[in-house]
Amino acid sequence: MPLIKVQTSVSAPEQSDVEVLLKALSFSLAKHLGKPESYVMTAFEPNVAMTFAGSTDPVCYIEVKSVGTMSPVQTKAMSQDFCQKINQALGVPIDRTYIEFADVKGSMWGWNGSTF
C-alpha cells in the first residue's frame, strides 16, 4: 500500500544502481511507516523534462502515498532521509527536491481485485 515514486530530470544511472536505490527507498519507507515491506511499491522515472526556480539544473520530485495517516514527525524524517538518498544516488541537491506526502483512504487504494 505505501508507494514511493521518484521523477527526476537526470539520466538514469546503471540499472544495478537504480535497483539499489529503489530497494533502499522501499526498505526505508516500510521502516518509517511501520508497515510490511511486502506491500511497498517503488517507481523511478529518469529524464523527465523539469524545471525548478526557472532552471533546468538537476531536479527531483518524489511522491509518497500510504493508506492511513502520516504524522508530521514521520514526514519530516522521511524528507530528510529520502532527500539524502536521492542526493547520494543521483547528485540532485537536496534543495532541488520536492516531496509530496499523501494520506489515502483504504477505500481509494485498490489491490488484488479489492481495496484496503
DSSP file (Angstrom, degrees, kcal/mol; ACC not computed):
  #  RESIDUE AA STRUCTURE BP1 BP2  ACC     N-H-->O    O-->H-N    N-H-->O    O-->H-N    TCO  KAPPA ALPHA  PHI   PSI    X-CA   Y-CA   Z-CA
    1    1 A M              0   0    0      0, 0.0     2,-0.2     0, 0.0    39,-0.1   0.000 360.0 360.0 360.0 -35.1    0.0    0.0    0.0
    2    2 A P        -     0   0    0      0, 0.0    39,-2.4     0, 0.0     2,-0.4  -0.556 360.0-169.2 -73.3 143.9    2.8    2.5    0.5
    3    3 A L  E     -aB  41  65A   0     62,-2.7    62,-2.2    -2,-0.2     2,-0.4  -0.995  15.3-171.9-132.1 137.1    4.2    3.9   -2.7
    4    4 A I  E     -aB  42  64A   0     37,-2.1    39,-1.8    -2,-0.4     2,-0.5  -0.978  10.8-175.8-127.9 120.6    7.3    6.0   -3.4
    5    5 A K  E     -aB  43  63A   0     58,-2.5    58,-2.5    -2,-0.4     2,-0.5  -0.966   7.2-160.7-120.6 125.5    7.7    7.4   -6.9
    6    6 A V  E     -aB  44  62A   0     37,-2.7    39,-3.0    -2,-0.5     2,-0.4  -0.922   8.8-179.0-110.8 123.3   10.8    9.3   -8.0
    7    7 A Q  E     +aB  45  61A   0     54,-3.0    54,-3.1    -2,-0.5     2,-0.3  -0.984  14.5 169.2-117.9 132.6   10.7   11.5  -11.0
    8    8 A T  E     - B   0  60A   0     37,-2.5    40,-2.7    -2,-0.4    52,-0.2  -0.981  42.7-136.5-144.5 154.5   14.0   13.3  -12.0
    9    9 A S  S    S+     0   0    0     50,-2.0    51,-0.1    -2,-0.3     2,-0.1   0.617  79.4  95.1 -82.1 -13.6   15.5   15.3  -14.7
   10   10 A V  S    S-     0   0    0     49,-0.5    37,-2.4     1,-0.1    38,-0.2  -0.389  84.4 -99.9 -80.1 157.4   18.8   13.5  -14.5
   11   11 A S        -     0   0    0     35,-0.2    -1,-0.1     1,-0.1    -2,-0.1  -0.363  46.6 -93.7 -70.0 153.4   19.7   10.5  -16.7
   12   12 A A        -     0   0    0      1,-0.1    -1,-0.1    -2,-0.1     3,-0.1  -0.464  36.6-136.4 -68.7 135.2   19.3    7.0  -15.2
   13   13 A P        -     0   0    0      0, 0.0     5,-0.1     0, 0.0    -1,-0.1  -0.118  55.2 -47.9 -72.5-174.0   22.4    5.6  -13.6
   14   14 A E    >>  -     0   0    0      1,-0.1     4,-2.0     3,-0.1     3,-0.7  -0.228  58.9-113.8 -53.8 147.0   23.4    2.0  -14.3
   15   15 A Q  H 3> S+     0   0    0      1,-0.3     4,-2.4     2,-0.2     5,-0.2   0.864 117.7  55.2 -54.9 -39.3   20.4   -0.4  -13.9
   16   16 A S  H 3> S+     0   0    0      1,-0.2     4,-1.9     2,-0.2    -1,-0.3   0.865 107.4  49.9 -64.2 -34.6   22.1   -2.0  -10.9
   17   17 A D  H <> S+     0   0    0     -3,-0.7     4,-2.2     2,-0.2    -1,-0.2   0.861 109.0  51.8 -71.0 -36.1   22.4    1.4   -9.2
   18   18 A V  H  X S+     0   0    0     -4,-2.0     4,-2.8     2,-0.2     5,-0.2   0.923 109.6  50.0 -63.4 -43.9   18.7    2.1   -9.9
   19   19 A E  H  X S+     0   0    0     -4,-2.4     4,-2.4     1,-0.2    -2,-0.2   0.895 109.5  50.7 -62.7 -40.4   17.8   -1.2   -8.3
   20   20 A V  H  X S+     0   0    0     -4,-1.9     4,-2.2     2,-0.2    -1,-0.2   0.926 112.1  47.8 -62.6 -44.3   20.0   -0.4   -5.2
   21   21 A L  H  X S+     0   0    0     -4,-2.2     4,-2.6     2,-0.2    -2,-0.2   0.942 112.7  47.6 -61.5 -48.7   18.3    2.9   -4.8
   22   22 A L  H  X S+     0   0    0     -4,-2.8     4,-2.5     1,-0.2    -2,-0.2   0.890 112.3  49.1 -63.4 -39.4   14.8    1.5   -5.2
   23   23 A K  H  X S+     0   0    0     -4,-2.4     4,-2.4    -5,-0.2    -1,-0.2   0.894 111.7  49.4 -66.7 -38.6   15.5   -1.3   -2.7
   24   24 A A  H  X S+     0   0    0     -4,-2.2     4,-2.4    -5,-0.2    -2,-0.2   0.911 112.7  47.2 -65.9 -41.8   16.9    1.3   -0.2
   25   25 A L  H  X S+     0   0    0     -4,-2.6     4,-2.8     2,-0.2     5,-0.2   0.897 111.8  51.3 -65.5 -40.1   13.8    3.5   -0.6
   26   26 A S  H  X S+     0   0    0     -4,-2.5     4,-2.2    -5,-0.2     5,-0.2   0.946 112.3  45.2 -61.3 -49.4   11.5    0.5   -0.2
   27   27 A F  H  X S+     0   0    0     -4,-2.4     4,-2.2     1,-0.2    -2,-0.2   0.928 115.4  47.4 -60.1 -46.3   13.2   -0.6    3.0
   28   28 A S  H  X S+     0   0    0     -4,-2.4     4,-3.0     2,-0.2     5,-0.2   0.903 110.3  51.4 -65.3 -41.9   13.3    2.9    4.4
   29   29 A L  H  X S+     0   0    0     -4,-2.8     4,-2.2     1,-0.2     6,-0.2   0.930 111.0  48.1 -62.2 -44.8    9.6    3.7    3.5
   30   30 A A  H  X>S+     0   0    0     -4,-2.2     5,-1.8    -5,-0.2     4,-1.4   0.918 113.9  47.8 -59.6 -43.5    8.4    0.5    5.2
   31   31 A K  H  <5S+     0   0    0     -4,-2.2     3,-0.3    -5,-0.2    -2,-0.2   0.933 111.4  49.1 -64.6 -47.2   10.6    1.3    8.3
   32   32 A H  H  <5S+     0   0    0     -4,-3.0    -1,-0.2     1,-0.2    -2,-0.2   0.876 119.6  38.1 -60.3 -38.1    9.4    4.9    8.5
   33   33 A L  H  <5S-     0   0    0     -4,-2.2    -1,-0.2    -5,-0.2    -2,-0.2   0.587 103.3-126.8 -92.1 -10.7    5.7    3.9    8.3
   34   34 A G  T  <5 +     0   0    0     -4,-1.4    -3,-0.2    -3,-0.3    -4,-0.1   0.850  66.4 130.7  67.8  33.2    5.9    0.7   10.3
   35   35 A K      < -     0   0    0     -5,-1.8    -1,-0.3    -6,-0.2    -2,-0.1  -0.837  67.7 -88.8-117.7 155.6    4.4   -1.3    7.5
   36   36 A P    >   -     0   0    0      0, 0.0     3,-1.7     0, 0.0     4,-0.3  -0.380  26.5-137.9 -63.3 135.4    5.5   -4.6    5.9
   37   37 A E  G >  S+     0   0    0      1,-0.3     3,-1.5     2,-0.2    -7,-0.1   0.738  97.1  79.3 -64.7 -20.5    7.9   -4.1    3.0
   38   38 A S  G 3  S+     0   0    0      1,-0.3    -1,-0.3    -8,-0.0     0, 0.0   0.664  96.6  45.1 -62.4 -14.8    5.9   -6.8    1.2
   39   39 A Y  G <  S+     0   0    0     -3,-1.7    -1,-0.3     2,-0.0     2,-0.3   0.480  89.6 108.4-103.3  -6.1    3.3   -4.1    0.4
   40   40 A V    <   -     0   0    0     -3,-1.5     2,-0.4    -4,-0.3   -37,-0.2  -0.539  48.1-166.1 -80.0 135.3    5.7   -1.3   -0.7
   41   41 A M  E     -a    3   0A   0    -39,-2.4   -37,-2.1    -2,-0.3     2,-0.3  -0.953   2.6-167.4-117.7 141.1    5.9   -0.3   -4.3
   42   42 A T  E     -a    4   0A   0     -2,-0.4     2,-0.3   -39,-0.2   -37,-0.2  -0.916   3.7-174.1-123.6 152.9    8.7    1.9   -5.8
   43   43 A A  E     -a    5   0A   0    -39,-1.8   -37,-2.7    -2,-0.3     2,-0.4  -0.995   6.3-163.6-145.9 146.8    9.0    3.6   -9.2
   44   44 A F  E     -a    6   0A   0     -2,-0.3   -37,-0.2   -39,-0.2   -39,-0.0  -0.985   5.9-179.0-136.2 122.7   11.8    5.5  -10.9
   45   45 A E  E     -a    7   0A   0    -39,-3.0   -37,-2.5    -2,-0.4     3,-0.4  -0.913  12.1-175.3-123.3 102.4   11.3    7.8  -13.9
   46   46 A P        +     0   0    0      0, 0.0   -35,-0.2     0, 0.0   -37,-0.2  -0.373  60.6  35.5 -87.0 172.3   14.6    9.4  -15.2
   47   47 A N  S    S+     0   0    0    -37,-2.4     2,-0.4     1,-0.2   -38,-0.2   0.781  72.8 161.3  58.2  33.3   15.0   12.0  -17.9
   48   48 A V        -     0   0    0    -40,-2.7     2,-0.6    -3,-0.4    -1,-0.2  -0.723  47.4-116.3 -84.7 130.8   11.8   13.9  -17.1
   49   49 A A        +     0   0    0     -2,-0.4     2,-0.3     2,-0.0    -1,-0.1  -0.559  57.4 153.8 -67.5 115.2   11.7   17.4  -18.6
   50   50 A M        -     0   0    0     -2,-0.6     2,-0.3     6,-0.1     9,-0.0  -0.967  31.1-162.9-144.4 154.0   11.5   19.5  -15.4
   51   51 A T        -     0   0    0     -2,-0.3     2,-0.3     5,-0.1     5,-0.2  -0.955   2.4-171.6-132.1 158.2   12.4   23.0  -14.1
   52   52 A F  B >  S-D   55   0B   0      3,-2.1     3,-1.6    -2,-0.3     5,-0.2  -0.949  77.9  -3.8-147.7 129.4   12.8   24.3  -10.6
   53   53 A A  T 3  S-     0   0    0     -2,-0.3     3,-0.1     1,-0.3    43,-0.0   0.833 130.5 -58.9  56.0  34.0   13.2   28.0   -9.8
   54   54 A G  T 3  S+     0   0    0      1,-0.2     2,-0.3     2,-0.0    -1,-0.3   0.617 116.1 111.3  75.4  12.4   13.3   28.7  -13.5
   55   55 A S  B <   -D   52   0B   0     -3,-1.6    -3,-2.1     2,-0.1    -1,-0.2  -0.900  61.7-150.4-123.4 147.8   16.3   26.4  -14.0
   56   56 A T        +     0   0    0     -2,-0.3     3,-0.2    -5,-0.2    -6,-0.1   0.218  56.6 130.0 -97.0  13.2   16.8   23.1  -15.7
   57   57 A D  S    S-     0   0    0     -5,-0.2   -48,-0.1     1,-0.2    -2,-0.1  -0.216  80.4 -57.9 -56.7 160.5   19.6   22.1  -13.4
   58   58 A P  S    S+     0   0    0      0, 0.0     2,-0.3     0, 0.0    -1,-0.2  -0.112  71.8 170.8 -48.7 135.1   19.1   18.6  -11.8
   59   59 A V        -     0   0    0     -3,-0.2   -50,-2.0    33,-0.1   -49,-0.5  -0.956  17.9-158.2-146.1 158.0   15.8   18.4  -10.0
   60   60 A C  E     -Bc   8  97A   0     36,-2.1    38,-2.1    -2,-0.3     2,-0.4  -1.000   5.7-165.7-145.0 141.8   13.7   15.7   -8.4
   61   61 A Y  E     -Bc   7  98A   0    -54,-3.1   -54,-3.0    -2,-0.3     2,-0.4  -0.999  13.7-169.2-126.0 129.5   10.0   15.2   -7.5
   62   62 A I  E     -Bc   6  99A   0     36,-2.4    38,-3.0    -2,-0.4     2,-0.5  -0.963   8.1-158.8-122.6 134.8    9.0   12.4   -5.1
   63   63 A E  E     -Bc   5 100A   0    -58,-2.5   -58,-2.5    -2,-0.4     2,-0.5  -0.951   6.9-173.5-110.0 132.2    5.5   11.2   -4.3
   64   64 A V  E     +Bc   4 101A   0     36,-3.1    38,-2.8    -2,-0.5     2,-0.4  -0.985  10.5 174.4-124.3 118.6    4.9    9.2   -1.1
   65   65 A K  E     +Bc   3 102A   0    -62,-2.2   -62,-2.7    -2,-0.5     2,-0.3  -0.958   2.2 164.7-126.1 143.6    1.4    7.7   -0.7
   66   66 A S  E     - c   0 103A   0     36,-1.9    38,-2.6    -2,-0.4     2,-0.4  -0.987  40.8-108.9-156.4 145.4    0.1    5.5    2.0
   67   67 A V  E    S+ c   0 104A   0     -2,-0.3     2,-0.2    36,-0.2    38,-0.2  -0.628  91.0  22.3 -71.9 129.0   -3.1    4.2    3.4
   68   68 A G  S    S-     0   0    0     36,-1.6     2,-0.5    -2,-0.4    36,-0.3  -0.704 104.4 -45.7 110.2-164.4   -3.6    5.8    6.8
   69   69 A T        -     0   0    0     -2,-0.2     2,-0.5    34,-0.1    -2,-0.1  -0.920  38.8-153.6-115.9 129.7   -2.2    8.9    8.3
   70   70 A M        -     0   0    0     -2,-0.5    33,-0.1    -4,-0.1   -37,-0.1  -0.867  21.8-135.5 -97.7 132.0    1.4   10.1    8.3
   71   71 A S     >  -     0   0    0     -2,-0.5     4,-2.6     1,-0.1     5,-0.2  -0.426  21.0-111.8 -82.9 159.7    2.4   12.3   11.2
   72   72 A P  H  > S+     0   0    0      0, 0.0     4,-2.1     0, 0.0     5,-0.2   0.847 120.2  55.1 -57.8 -33.9    4.5   15.5   10.8
   73   73 A V  H  > S+     0   0    0      2,-0.2     4,-2.0     1,-0.2     5,-0.2   0.919 109.9  46.1 -65.1 -42.6    7.3   13.7   12.7
   74   74 A Q  H  > S+     0   0    0      2,-0.2     4,-2.7     1,-0.2     5,-0.2   0.934 112.8  48.4 -65.4 -46.3    7.2   10.9   10.1
   75   75 A T  H  X S+     0   0    0     -4,-2.6     4,-2.4     1,-0.2    -1,-0.2   0.873 111.0  50.7 -66.5 -35.4    7.1   13.2    7.1
   76   76 A K  H  X S+     0   0    0     -4,-2.1     4,-2.1    -5,-0.2    -1,-0.2   0.930 112.6  46.3 -65.3 -43.8   10.0   15.3    8.4
   77   77 A A  H  X S+     0   0    0     -4,-2.0     4,-2.4     1,-0.2    -2,-0.2   0.900 113.8  48.6 -65.1 -40.8   12.1   12.2    9.0
   78   78 A M  H  X S+     0   0    0     -4,-2.7     4,-3.3     2,-0.2     5,-0.4   0.897 108.4  54.3 -66.3 -39.6   11.2   10.8    5.6
   79   79 A S  H  X S+     0   0    0     -4,-2.4     4,-2.2    -5,-0.2     5,-0.3   0.938 111.8  44.1 -59.4 -47.4   12.0   14.1    3.8
   80   80 A Q  H  X S+     0   0    0     -4,-2.1     4,-1.8     2,-0.2    -2,-0.2   0.937 117.7  45.3 -61.8 -47.1   15.5   14.2    5.4
   81   81 A D  H  X S+     0   0    0     -4,-2.4     4,-2.3     2,-0.2    -2,-0.2   0.946 116.4  42.7 -63.4 -51.9   16.1   10.5    4.6
   82   82 A F  H  X S+     0   0    0     -4,-3.3     4,-2.5     1,-0.2     5,-0.2   0.873 112.2  53.0 -69.7 -37.2   14.8   10.5    1.0
   83   83 A C  H  X S+     0   0    0     -4,-2.2     4,-2.3    -5,-0.4    -1,-0.2   0.914 111.4  48.1 -61.3 -41.2   16.5   13.8    0.0
   84   84 A Q  H  X S+     0   0    0     -4,-1.8     4,-2.5    -5,-0.3    -2,-0.2   0.920 111.3  49.2 -65.2 -44.3   19.8   12.4    1.3
   85   85 A K  H  X S+     0   0    0     -4,-2.3     4,-2.5     1,-0.2     5,-0.2   0.911 112.9  47.1 -62.8 -42.2   19.4    9.1   -0.6
   86   86 A I  H  X>S+     0   0    0     -4,-2.5     4,-3.0     2,-0.2     6,-0.8   0.902 111.5  51.6 -66.1 -41.5   18.5   10.9   -3.8
   87   87 A N  H  X5S+     0   0    0     -4,-2.3     4,-1.6    -5,-0.2    -2,-0.2   0.930 113.9  43.7 -60.0 -46.3   21.4   13.3   -3.4
   88   88 A Q  H  <5S+     0   0    0     -4,-2.5    -2,-0.2     1,-0.2    -1,-0.2   0.896 121.9  37.8 -67.3 -40.7   23.8   10.4   -2.9
   89   89 A A  H  <5S+     0   0    0     -4,-2.5    -2,-0.2    -5,-0.2    -3,-0.2   0.850 134.9  16.6 -81.7 -35.1   22.5    8.2   -5.7
   90   90 A L  H  <5S-     0   0    0     -4,-3.0    -3,-0.2    -5,-0.2    -2,-0.2   0.563  92.8-121.1-118.7 -13.1   21.7   10.9   -8.4
   91   91 A G     << +     0   0    0     -4,-1.6    -4,-0.2    -5,-0.7    -3,-0.1   0.617  58.0 149.3  79.5  12.4   23.5   14.0   -7.4
   92   92 A V        -     0   0    0     -6,-0.8    -1,-0.3    -9,-0.1    -2,-0.1  -0.693  52.3-116.3 -80.2 124.2   20.4   16.1   -7.1
   93   93 A P    >   -     0   0    0      0, 0.0     3,-2.0     0, 0.0   -33,-0.2  -0.269  17.5-123.9 -58.9 145.5   20.9   18.8   -4.5
   94   94 A I  G >  S+     0   0    0      1,-0.3     3,-1.0     2,-0.2   -10,-0.1   0.771 111.1  60.0 -65.1 -24.3   18.5   18.4   -1.5
   95   95 A D  G 3  S+     0   0    0      1,-0.2    -1,-0.3   -12,-0.0    -3,-0.0   0.380 101.4  55.9 -85.1   7.0   17.2   22.0   -2.0
   96   96 A R  G <  S+     0   0    0     -3,-2.0   -36,-2.1    -4,-0.0     2,-0.5  -0.028  90.6  91.8-121.1  28.2   16.1   21.0   -5.5
   97   97 A T  E <   -c   60   0A   0     -3,-1.0     2,-0.4   -38,-0.2   -36,-0.2  -0.988  53.4-168.1-125.6 124.6   13.9   18.1   -4.4
   98   98 A Y  E     -c   61   0A   0    -38,-2.1   -36,-2.4    -2,-0.5     2,-0.4  -0.872   4.9-162.3-105.7 144.8   10.2   18.4   -3.6
   99   99 A I  E     -c   62   0A   0     -2,-0.4     2,-0.6   -38,-0.2   -36,-0.2  -0.995   4.6-157.7-128.6 128.7    8.3   15.6   -1.8
  100  100 A E  E     -c   63   0A   0    -38,-3.0   -36,-3.1    -2,-0.4     2,-0.5  -0.925   8.1-162.5-103.8 121.3    4.6   15.2   -1.8
  101  101 A F  E     -c   64   0A   0     -2,-0.6     2,-0.4   -38,-0.2   -36,-0.2  -0.900  11.1-175.7-102.1 129.1    3.2   13.2    1.1
  102  102 A A  E     -c   65   0A   0    -38,-2.8   -36,-1.9    -2,-0.5     2,-0.4  -0.978  18.1-150.8-133.2 122.9   -0.4   11.9    0.6
  103  103 A D  E     -c   66   0A   0     -2,-0.4     2,-0.4   -38,-0.2   -36,-0.2  -0.739  21.8-160.1 -83.7 135.7   -2.6   10.0    3.0
  104  104 A V  E     -c   67   0A   0    -38,-2.6   -36,-1.6    -2,-0.4     2,-0.2  -0.958  17.5-121.3-122.9 136.4   -5.0    7.8    1.2
  105  105 A K    >   -     0   0    0     -2,-0.4     3,-2.1   -38,-0.2    11,-0.2  -0.501  27.9-121.5 -69.0 143.0   -8.3    6.3    2.5
  106  106 A G  G >  S+     0   0    0      1,-0.3    10,-1.5    10,-0.2     3,-1.4   0.828 112.1  59.5 -55.9 -34.3   -8.3    2.5    2.2
  107  107 A S  G 3  S+     0   0    0      9,-0.3    -1,-0.3     1,-0.3    -2,-0.0   0.621 102.5  54.8 -71.4 -11.2  -11.3    2.5    0.0
  108  108 A M  G <  S+     0   0    0     -3,-2.1     2,-0.5     1,-0.1    -1,-0.3   0.232  95.2  75.9-104.8  12.1   -9.4    4.6   -2.5
  109  109 A W    <   -     0   0    0     -3,-1.4     7,-1.6    -4,-0.1     2,-0.2  -0.948  68.7-157.3-128.9 110.3   -6.5    2.2   -2.9
  110  110 A G  E     +E  115   0C   0     -2,-0.5     2,-0.3     5,-0.2     5,-0.3  -0.588  20.8 155.6 -90.2 148.7   -7.0   -0.9   -4.9
  111  111 A W  E >   +E  114   0C   0      3,-2.4     3,-2.0    -2,-0.2    -2,-0.0  -0.905  61.2   4.6-165.8 139.7   -5.1   -4.1   -4.7
  112  112 A N  T 3  S-     0   0    0      1,-0.3     3,-0.1    -2,-0.3    -2,-0.0   0.816 129.0 -53.5  56.5  36.6   -5.7   -7.8   -5.5
  113  113 A G  T 3  S+     0   0    0      1,-0.3    -1,-0.3     0, 0.0     2,-0.2   0.586 129.9  57.6  77.5  10.9   -9.1   -7.1   -7.0
  114  114 A S  E <  S-E  111   0C   0     -3,-2.0    -3,-2.4    -5,-0.0    -1,-0.3  -0.626  81.2-104.5-143.7-158.9  -10.4   -5.3   -4.0
  115  115 A T  E      E  110   0C   0     -5,-0.3    -5,-0.2    -2,-0.2    -8,-0.2  -0.871 360.0 360.0-132.8 168.4   -9.5   -2.3   -1.8
  116  116 A F              0   0    0     -7,-1.6    -9,-0.3   -10,-1.5   -10,-0.2   0.449 360.0 360.0 -85.0 360.0   -7.9   -1.8    1.6
